[in-house]
Amino acid sequence: MRPMRGLVFVTVSLLPALFAGIAAYFVLGGTAGDEWETWMYGPCYLVPGLIVGGSLYLGLRDEGEIKQ
């Protein structure tokens, strides 16, 4: 069950991660007409990767038993 939940979390977080990466790119000074070689790797790869990786971690972690 945990791997499926992790994949669902990753799938749901892809679009917000892409928007966060685009926003970070423009906030740090990127422009829409830049060449491919002048991309900034932090906003383009690190920010979305951390968001997707974090959601995968949250989906895969064990929550333990529920006590009533």
Sequence and secondary structure as in RCSB ss.txt:
>XXXX:A:sequence
MRPMRGLVFVTVSLLPALFAGIAAYFVLGGTAGDEWETWMYGPCYLVPGLIVGGSLYLGLRDEGEIKQ
>XXXX:A:secstr
 HHHHHHHHHHHHHHHHHHHHHHHHHHTT  TT  GGG  HIIIIIHHHHHHHHHHHHHHS       
